[in-house]
Amino acid sequence: MSNIGRRKFLLYSSAALGTSLLLKGCGQNTDQTTTPTPTETTTSTPTQSPTGDGIKVGILHSLSGTMAISEQTVVDAELLAIKEINASGGVLGKQIIPIKEDGASNWDTFKEKAEKLIDQDKVSTVFGCWTSASRTAVLPIFESKKHMLWYPVQYEGQECSNNIFYTGAAPNQQIEPAVDWLLENKGKKFFLVGSDYIFPRTANNIIKEQLKAKGGEFVGEDYLPLGNTEVTAIITKIKAALPDGGVIFNTLNGDSNVAFFKQMQGSGLTAEKYPVMSVSIAEEEVQQIGKEFLIGHYAAWNYFQTVETPENKKWVANFKKEYGEERVTNDPMEAAYIMVYLWKQAVEKAGTFEDLEKVRSAAIGQTFNAPEGLVTMNSNHHISKTVRIGQVRDDGLFDIVWSTDKPVDPVPWNQFVPATKGYSCDWSDPKKGGKFKL
């Protein structure tokens, strides 16, 4: 799955939907020429000065360009966590000073801004990225400078960096459980639909291997370039491959989802006969696509706004109080919120925010009672998470129809794909590191 910002999502007009909606976990650049405006570069909270006696942290997401509609909402979640922590005394007695930078939906800009945050602003850590394209663009910078990035979005796995802490789902915490649930409850025949870039293609390779191992049947797949809304050919292929109905696993992103679900309904492919499982559509996207086109279909995440925990009820109430009653929460926002707290706890355990090696070591084993439930940072720098499947209901939120009874440990290197089967990651042991044979 595969992976960036949130905020003011519902304040965008429906006109903005045309070219920018829903570009989710691990997309590729569609706006290389976009550049940030001066008002969208380095900023800080109104109550703090970037030169004050505090702990500077970077917030690196797209505040402009095609990804802003998603990434601004993540920024909202991160800033709420920082505000709460500062109000309770800060970290090691110091206030957190967030320095925002605009990746501008441009992967070269992400690299430039990452270098600025590290070299010029001297931040202690960076919270950032959404797409895998942006994450892989900045990864060499964090590796060469031995710095630290916290990444909040579900992604395709097949990566395990000592310099990244991943708080979104690995495939075994989203994609694989969703396939198992579909095989047991919705059918054996699968048609795979995706956008044409790294996350959908990697996810679908995993799904095909999983179906082969679990007795499912792969009947076809098709891809659309990001932003393409010409879905007629895909609908035709689905009808031909599944004349009597079957499962559709959806890794489409962006505007393609709008056209896809509308044409599914217009072609009579109902949720009862052709259930769609999505891994990049959450509460905000349902509202923007139109809940009437999604009712009855499914999504797999670790968090839904309807999760019944005391921590979630408090978080949703606090978020709405801060940003407006009309706002909704979702999985990437929640993962962004909790990663700020996990970093805080690691710094406090290490007793320093300047020695990143100590902070990295201290982060492993950290637990947090998150809105989704208890999470734990593993030695592979991914967190244990509860897996949930939700069904879209009349109000556009999700009924949780299935969940694991406890958090699932993350497996970055996929165990269905032959090339990575048998490999693991353990940064607590220098002899093992990012990829070793079990």
N, C-alpha and C positions, 0 to 999 in steps of 0.2 A: 503498500500500500503502500505511499507510496505514497511531498510531502511541502504553513506560513501565515500570515497575519489575519487579523479580524477587525473590526470596529466600524461603527457608523454604517454598517452594511445596509440596514433598512432605510437609511437616509438617501441612498442613491435612487435616482428616478428610474422608472422602468425603461427609459430610453438608454440608460447605461448598460442594460442587459445585452444589447445586440452584439457587442464585440468583447465583453469582458466577463460575463457571468460564469461563475463556478469553475474556474480553472483551478483544479485541485491537485492534491498530493503528487508531487513529482512531475510536474509539467515541464515543457521546454519553452524557450523564449519565443514570443510572438511579437515582440515590440522592441527590437534591438536599437531602434533609433530614438526611443524615448529618453529624455534627460530630465532630471529633477529641476524644479524651480528653486530659487534661493530660499523660499519660505518652507521648503520641504527637506532641507538638509539638517544640520545639527540643531537640535532643540532640546530643551529640558523642561521639567515640570515647573509651573509658575512659582512654586515656593522654594525652589532650589537653584543655586547657581552652579554651572559646570566647574567653576573654579573653587567651589567651597570645600570645606573640610569634610568630605564624604567619600563614599565608595562609588566610583563611576562605573556604570555598566552600559554596554552598547545594546541598542534595539535596532536590528537591521531587517527591515521588511519593505515590501513595495507599498509606498504611499501614493504612487502614481502609476499610470500604465495599466495594462490589462489585469494584473494580479491584485491591484489595490482593493478591489471590491471584496476580496477574500482576506487579504493580509491585514487590512486595517482593523478587522475585528480581533485578530490575535494581539495586535498592539494594545487594544483596549483591555484585554485580559491581563496582559503583562503589567500594564500601568496600574491596574487595580490591585494586583498583588503587591507591587512596590509601594503603593499608597498605604495599604494595610500594614505592611512590615514597618514602614517609617513611622506610622502612627503608634505602633507598639514598641517603639524604641530603636528601630533600625537593626543593623547587623554589627556586632562587636562595638555597640555604642555609637555607631556612625550611621548617618542617613544615606540611603541609596540615591544616587544622582543618575537618572536615565538620560542617555544621549541618543536621540533618535537619528537614524540615517535612512534615506530613501534609496532602496535598491532599484526603484523605477521600472520594475519588470524587465530588467536588462542585466544579463548575467555578468557582463564586463563591469557594469556599474556596481554590482554586488561585490566584486573583487576589489574595486577601488575603495569602496566604503569600508570594507572589512579591514583593509590595510590602514586607512585613516583612523578608524576606531582604535586599532591596536597600537600603531606607531605614534600618532599625534595626540589622540585623546587619552591614551594610556588607560583604557578601560580594563577592569578586572576580569570581565567575561563578556560574552556576546550572546544575546537571545535573538535567534533569527532564522530566516529562510522559511520557505514553504515548499517550493518545487524541488525535486531532486536536481534539476538543472542548476538552480541557484546554490544548493548545498554542495554539489560536486565542483562548482566553480570556485567556491571559497575554501574548500577542503585543503588544497595544497598550501594556502596561506596559513591556515591554522596549524597544519603539520609542520611547515618550515619554521614558523615562529614559536612553535610549541605552546600555542594559546588554547583557548577553550570556547567552544560553541555549544549552546543548548538548542536542540532542534525539536519542534513540537508536533510534527505531522506524521501520520501513518505513511509508510513508504514500502518499497519493494524488497528491502533487505539486501542481502548479498554485499554487506559492508559492515565494518566494525572498526571504528577509529578510536585511538586513544585520546583524541582531541575533541571528540563530539560525544555529548550525552543525548540520547534519543528518548524522548518521552511519548512519542506516538507509537502506534502498533507496528511490530514486525509482522510478516505474513502469517506466522503461526498464531498470531493473536487477533487476526481479523479474517484474512482470505481463507485460510485452511479450515477454521471452524465453520465458516459460512458454507463452504462446499460440503462438509460433512453433514451439516443440518439440512441442506437442500437434498442431498442424496437420501436421507432418511425420511424427509417429510414432503418433498415436492417432485421427485422424479429422478431418473437416471440419465436422461438425455440433456446435454448442455450445449447451448450456442453462446459463444463468447463475443461480446461487442466492446470495442475500446477505441480510444484516441490513439493516434499513431506516434507514440514516443515511449520512453524507457519504462515508465511505471506500468502501463497497461500490457505491454508486450512481455515484460518480465513476470508480471502477475499471471498472465494467461499461460505462459510456459509452465509455471508452478501448478496451475489448475489442471493442465493437460496431464502432467505427470501424476498428480494426485488422483485424477479420475482413472487413470490407467491402473494405479495401485489399489483403488477402492471399488473397482467394478462399475464405474460410471461410463457413460458413452459421450465422447466428444463428437458432435455432429457438424461443427462448422465455426468459423470465426470471421470477423470483418473489422476493419479499422477505418477511421476517418481522420484526416488532418485536423489539428486543433482549430476550433472555430468553425469547421465545416458543418453546414446544416442540411446537406443533401443526403437524407437518410432513407429515401425511397428504396434504393438498391438493397440496403441492409434489411429493411422490412420484408422485401421480396425474398431474400435469401433465408430469412427466419421461417417464413411460411413454407418454403420448399423443404427446408431441413427438418422442420417440426410441424408437419401438417395436422397432427393430432394434439399439439400442445407440447410444452416442455419448459425447461428452465433457461432463462437468459441471465448470464452473469455480466454485469455492466461495469466497465471501467472507463466509460466516456467521461470527458471533462468539458467544461465550457459550454458554449451555446449549443453544441450538439445535443446535450441532454434535453433542452427545451424542445427542439424539433423531434427528437426521438420519442419522448413520452407522449407528445401530442399526436404524432402519427401512429404510434402503437394503439392509442385509444381510437383514433379515427379509422384504423384498419380492422377494428374489432378484436385486437389481441388483448384480451382482458387479463387482469391480475389473477383471476381464478384459473385460467387455462395456461397463461404464459406469465408466471410470476417472475419479476425482475429483481435480482439482488444487486444492489449498488454498494460500492465502497468509497465513493467520493461525494455522495449526496447526504447532507445532514439537514437540520431544522431550517437554516437560513435558505438553503437551496430549494427546499420544498415550497417555501413561501414565494420565491422568485419564479420558479417554474409554473406554479399553480397547483395547489394541493388537489384540485379536482382531477388532475391527470396522474396523480401518484397514489391516491388512496388504494390501499390493499397491497401495494408493492413493499419491498423490504430493503433494509440497509443493515450492514454489519459495522459496528463500532464498539468501543469500550465504554463510551459514555453517551447517554441521551439526557435531554433536559428532564425527562420523566423518571429518572433514577430516584428511587425512594431511599435516600440516606439523609440523616440530619445535616451532614456537611453540604449536601447538594441543595437542600432547601434553603440553607443559609446563604450559600454562594449565589444561587439564582436571585434571591431577594436583594442581596447586596449589589449584584450586577445591574439589576433593573433600577435600583435606587440611584446608582451612579450614572447610568446611560439612558434610562427611559423604560417605561413599562412595556413599550411595544417591542423591545429587543428580545431576542432569544439567545440561548446559549447552545454550544455544540461541542463535539469531541475535540477538534483542534484547539479551540479556545480554552477548554478545560486543561488540555495537555500543556498549553502555554502558561496558564495560571500556576499549575502545580510545579512546573520546572523552576520557577523563580523561588519557591519555597524550598525545593530540594537543594538548590544552590546555596541559599541562606543557611540551611542546616549544615551543609558540608563546610562552609566557611567557618561557622561557629565551632564545629568539631575540630577543624584544622587549627583554629586560633589565628588565622591569617587569611587575608584576601589577596595578598601579593605573591605568595609562594604557591604557584598553580599546581606543582607536583603534590604538595600536601593537600590541597583542595581536591584534586582528582582522586587521591587515595581515600580521603575522608568521605567522598560522595558515595563510594561503594558501600552498600548495606543500609543507606538512608531509607527510612520509611516515612510515609506521610498519609494521613487520613484524608484522602482527596474526595471531591464530590463523587467520583465514580466508585469509591471504596479504597481500601488499603492498597498502596502501591509501594514497591521496593526497588531500589536501584541495584541491579545485578552487576557482577564483575565484568560483564560484556558491555557495560554502559547503556544498556536498555533496561526498561522497568517491567516488573511483573504487573499484569493488568487483567482485570476481569473482562471477559468477552461477552458481548450482548448482540442479539439480533432484534431489530425493531421493525414493526409494520406501520406504515403511514396511516393515520386515522383522520377523521373528519376535520379536526381542528389544525391539521398540519404538523402536529407533534407525533411521537412514535409510541405505540404500545410495545412494551418489551415482551416478546413472545418466547424468548429463550435466553439463558445466560449460563455461564459456567458457575459452579458452586464455590469457586475460589479463584484467586488470581492465577493466570497462566504465565509461566516463566518464558522469557523471550528467547527465540532461536534465530539469530541474524543470518546464519548460513543455512540455506534451505535444505531440508533432509529428503525431499522428493526429487530434486534436481540432481542428476548423477554427478555433475561436476563439483558440487559442494556437499554431497552426502558424506556424513562422517566427520565433517569439520566443525570446529567450535571456536570460541573466542573467550579469552580470560585475561583482562588487564591487571588483575591482582597478582599474576605470576609472570614476571618478565620472560621466562622461558617459553611461555605459551603465546601471549600477545594476541594480535588481531585475528590470526587464523592458524589453527593447528589441528592435526589429525587426532581424533579421539582414540 
